[in-house]
Amino acid sequence: MISTSRTTPAHRLSTALLVAGATVLLAAMPARAAQMEHLNLVERATSDTVIDNGDKGDSAGDLLTFANDIYDEADANKVGSDNGWCIRVVAGKSWECFWTLTLADGQITVEGPFLDAGDSVLAVTGGTGKYAGVRGEMALHARDAKGSAYDFKYTLMH
């Protein structure tokens, strides 16, 4: 089959103008590099409550709820609060958690594992206010063997 369509000078000119216009628009748009932010906070775990579901004692399906105060890195000044829940996945080993950190300028949501032994890294899944659209991770470290306080080290990308 032979094509009989031809490109006219007017068609070539309009195509060239369209490409040039798109190039100018893209060049005029400011490049937006991801901004990194680090928040180092301390949670005082004063309200943690375990609801025993299923088999008696520590077992899969148990529920941990909390609503705790959050302090600055020096553990001196209250800067916000958190609230959330965790479901026991493997007895004696891990929970799967979801919570919201509330600060004066917005909220940050977190999801992921909370390990019985050792540090955990959870995903930052979003936020509101100053933190709208934020992503990243949060490293969680127990400050003592009793689990009465935790370091929360947020690495955020805006």
Buried (B, 14 or more C-beta within 10 A) or exposed (E): EEEEEEEEEEEEEEEEEEEEEEEEEEEEEEEEEEEEEEBEBBBBBEEBEBEEEEEEEBBEEBBBBBBBBBBBBEBEEEBBBBEBBBBBBBBEEBBBBBBBBBBEEBBBBBBBBBBBEEEBEBBBBBBBEBBEEBBBBBBBEBBEEEEEBBBBBBBBEB
